[in-house]
């Protein structure tokens, strides 16, 4: 008798403990049925159709609510695990050494900017139908003695080149609006044939040699008597803050470093980046440098992270190409002074075996902190999903 009383009391205590299982809100996606044998299965009743007391924790509605809450917790857990895995995967390499596939716009940074524009005259109500103006511009930011090249042509809707005349072409500055007047306009010379015209402009050899800001090249067009205007804007800084030096390489901390020499004339924060291709010319990585440099001979380290090399397994030797850099001048416009471009392959590495590099993920205080927080979210949800007494 005592044993039967004890078993009945234990069963009741278990049901009460299950009902006291912590609740949590989340996104609904309730299961349609309860698995056979589950500790969440509905309790047996004395007879078919027997009613359950109103407000009882063991009614069908109450148990369905518990199942819904559990499903919500499971979905929250799934999202928390996904957030942890995604963050871990996306931060296994450092910011300054990334797969080039993440930055498709940076694969060919020196490719001309190409646009297709309607033929339109300033102040007109609309574009002229059936005519597209094609333009190219090989750079936007310029410093020192750099030269920009632009071109313009016209096509119909089918892509056929149309005859085009350039009736006027000038260069002028777009000064700070706080300035009273700008500088005088300067005539530009567009040359060419077969409907394609091009011009070059070198600010350092003009009245704009000491101007820092936006310069506009403007061409007035005539296509079969129909008028239009196109503009090419460049951001010019007369100062060249540094010059490139020699490039060397080393294996350090399980990674491959390209050490780019820089002769710094003006100290400050320098941003340098380049592309890394494999031996077959396939784009592989984007590497960058962003640090303060003092005057004199300095080095910008462009690191190809070890795990990136192990995971990507590029064909050796590697090629460093399309090197670019600038001095960042915060709270000013222009906000940068460019170093001279170095287009194409600027350095080839030695060949290395994969085991020369580390397979360890990148670590930092920030990454460790975020991984710990995301891991805590997973652990807390897993604990809430544990049955009572486990």
N, C-alpha and C positions, 0 to 999 in steps of 0.2 A: 504493500500500500504506500509505504513511504517512498519506494523507488518510483512508482508511477506518479506520485505527486511531484517528486523532484524533476522528472523528465518533462512533465507539463509545464512546470515553472521555467525550466531552461529554454523550452521552445518559445514561450511567451517573451522571455528576456531577449532571445535572439531576434524575434520580430520587431521588438521595440528598438533594439540597437540598429537594425537595418533601417528602420524609419528615421532614426536620428542621423543617418548618413548625411554629411554636409551637402548643401545645395549650392548650385552656381548657375548664373545666367549665361547664355551664349546664343549661337545661331541655331534655329530649329532644323532638325532633320530626323524625326522620330522613326524608330524601327517599327515595322508592321506587326511583328509577332515576338513572343518571348521564347528563347531557346528552351527546348526540353531539358529538365534537370537543372536549370539555372537557379541560383539562389534568389533571383528576382521573380520566379514563377508565382502565379497567383495561388494563395493558400486554398486548400480544399474546404468545402462547405459541408454542412451536415446533410443537406438534401437539395435536390435540384430546385431552383427557383426560390431558394430561401433568401430573404431580404437581408441586407447588411445595414447596420445602424447608420443613419445620416450623420456625416462628419467623421466617420470612422477612417483611420489611416489605411484600412485594408479594403476599401471599396475598389471596384474596377477603375473608376476615374482617378482615384488617388494613385494607384499603381501605374496607370498609364502616364500620369504626370511625372512619377519618379523615373520611368523609362525615358521619357522625353528629356528630362534633366541630364540623365546619364549620356544620352546621345549628344546633347549640347556640349558636355564636358569632353567627350571623345573628339568632337569636331574642333574644339578649342585646342586640345592636345595636338591634333594633326597639324593645325596652323602653326602652333608654337614650334613643333619639330621642324616644319618646313622653313620657318623664319631662321631658326638656328642653322640648319643645313645650308640655306641660301647665303647667309652672312659668312659662314665659314668658307664656303666655296669662293665667293666673290672677293674675299680678303686674303686668300692664301698667297697672293703675290703683293708686293708693296705698290704704293701709288705711282712711284717713279719707274716702274718696270712692268708694263702691261702687254698682253697680247694685242697686236695691231688690229685684230679682228674686232676688238671693242671700239675702235676709233677709225671707221672706214673713211671719214673725211680727212684723216691725217696721213693716209697712205701716200698721196702725192701732193704735198703742201704747196709746191711751186707750179702746179698746173694752172694755166690761165683761167681767169673767171669768165665764163661764157653766159650771155643772156640773150633772150629773144624778147623784144619789146614791140609794142604797137607804135606805129608812126603817129606822133602826136605833137602838136605845137602848144607851148605854154599858154594857158588862158582859153584854149579851144574847148568846145563842149564835149567832144569825144574823139576817139581814135579813128584814123582813116582806114576803112575796111580793105581787106585783101593785100595788105602790106605789113611785113614784119621786118624789124630792124635787128640785125644780129651784131652783137658787140663782143669784144674780148679785151681783157685787161690783165697784164701779167703780174701785178702786185698792187697792194693797197698801202701798206706801211713802208716808208722809205726813209733813209738817213744818208747824210753825206753826199757822195757823188753818184749814188744809184740813179738808174734810168728806168722809167716806166714806158712800156709800149702798149698802145691801144689800137684797135681796129674796128671798122664799121662796114656793114654791107646791108643790102636789102633783098628780101625774097618774097615771092607770092605764097599763097596758101599751099601750093603743091611743092614748095621747096625750090622753085626755079629762081635763079639770081636775076634781079631786076636792075636796070640802069639807075645810077645814083650820082648826084652831085653834092659836093660840100661847098656851100656858098660862103660860109664864115666859120672860123675856128679860133678860139681864144682860150687863154689860161688866166685865171684870176683867183684871188684868195677869198675864203669865206671867214672873215675875221670874227673874233669874239664880239657878240652884240653890244658889249660895253664900249667897244672902240667906235670912234666917230666915223672913220672912213677906212676903206681898204686901200690896197695898192693898185696902181694902174694895171689895166688888162694887157696881156701880151699875146701877140698873134702866134698861132700854131700852123705848122705846115703838114697837111695830110697828103700823102702820095700813094700811088697805086694804079691799078687797072683792073679790067674785067669786073667792075662793080665793087671791088674790095679796096678800101683805103685804110692806111695805117699811119700812125705818127708816134714819135718818141719825144719824151720830155724829161729834161734833167734840171731840176730846180736849182742846183748849186751853180749852174752857169747862167742864171738869169737874175732878175731883180728880186727874186724870192730866196736868194741864197741864205739869208739870215732869218727867214720866216719859219716859225714853228706852228703848225696847225694844219687845217684842211685846205687843199688847193683843188680847184675844179677845172677840168678840161671840158669845154663845151663846143659842140659842133652843130651848126645849123644845116639841115639837109633839104634837098629837093629831089623828090622822086616823081618824075613826069609832071613837074609843076606843083606837086603837093608838098607842103612844107612840114618840117618836123625838127625837133631838137633832141639831142642825146647828151648826157652828162657822164663824165668819169671823175670820181672823187678819189683823191689820194691824201694820206695823212703824212706830212713831212716833218722831220726833225733834222736840222742841220748837223747836230752833234753826232759823232761816231764815238761811243763811250769806251770801246775796247777793240782789240784785234785778236784774231785766232792765232794760236801757236801750234806746236807739234802735238800729235796724238800718239799715245802708247796704250798698252794693255797690261792687265795682270789678272790672275785668279786670286780672289780674296774672299774670305768668309763663305766659301762654297759657291761664289758667283763669279761671273766674268765682268770685269770693269774696263770700260774704255775711258782713258784719262785724257781729257781734252784741254790743252794748254790755252790760256787766255791772258793776254797782256792788257791789264785793266788801267785805263786812263782816269776814269771816274768811279770811285768806289760806290757800292750800293748793292741792291738785290738784283741778281742776274738770273734770268730764266733761259735755259738752254734745252733743246730737245732734238732728237734725231730718230731715224728709222733704222731697224736692223733687219736685213734680208739674209736668207740662208745662201748656201753656195750655188743653188739653182736660180737665185734671184727672186724667190718667193718671199713676200713680206712676212715678217715673223713677229717683231716686237716694236713698241714705241717706248723709248727711254728718255728720261728727263732729269733736269737738275734745277733746283730753285733754292738758292742760298745767298747770303750776304758775302761779298768779296771785297777785299781791301785793294788798294792800288798796287801795281806791280805785277810780277809773274804769278799767276794763280792757276788752279786746276779745277775743272768741272768734271765730276765723276758721273759717267753715264753707266749705270749698272744693269746688266742683264741677269736677272735673279736666277739663282741656281735651280730652284724647283720649276721655274718657267722653262728652263733649258731641258730639265729632265722630262717634264710632261710633254713639251712640244717636240723634242728630239729633232731640231733643225739640222740639215745637212751642213757639215763644216767644210771650209771655214766660213765665218760670218762676215757680212759686209755692213759697214756703217755708212749711211748715206743721208743726203738732204739735211745737213746740219744747219740749224738756225738758232739765233739767240738775241736777247735784248736786255737792256737795263730797264727795270721797272721803276717808273717815277710816279709814285702814288700822289693822289690829290692834285694832279696837274693834267693839262691836255696840251699836246699829246702825252699819253701816260707811259710812253716807251721810246727808247732810242735804240735803233736796230744795229746789230753787227752785220757785216757783209754776209750775204748768202753764200753757202757752200753747197752747190747743187751736185747731185750724182754721188757716186761712191767716193768717200773721203778716206776710208781705211778698211783694210782686210785683216781679220784676226788670224791667229794660228789655228790649227785643228786640235780639238780636244776630244777625249773619250767622255762618254756620259758620266762615268763614275768620278770624273774630276770635279763634279758639281754636287752640291747638297740637295737632298730630296725633302728637306725640312720646310714646313710652311713658314711664312713670314710671321713674326711676332712683334708686338708693341704693347705698351701699357694700355692704349686705347682699345686695341683689338681684344686683349685679354679681358678687359672690363666688360666689353659688350658681349663676348662669348659667355662670361660668367652670368650676366644678367639674363640672357636668353636661355641659358641652361637652367637657371633657377625657375623660370617660367615653366619649362618642361617638367622639372621635378615636382613642383607644387601641384600641377594638374595630375600627374601620375599618382601622387599621394591621395588626392581627392577621389580618384577612381578605384583605390584599393578597397575591397570589401571590409566590413568591420571585423576587428579582431586579427587582421593580418599586418 
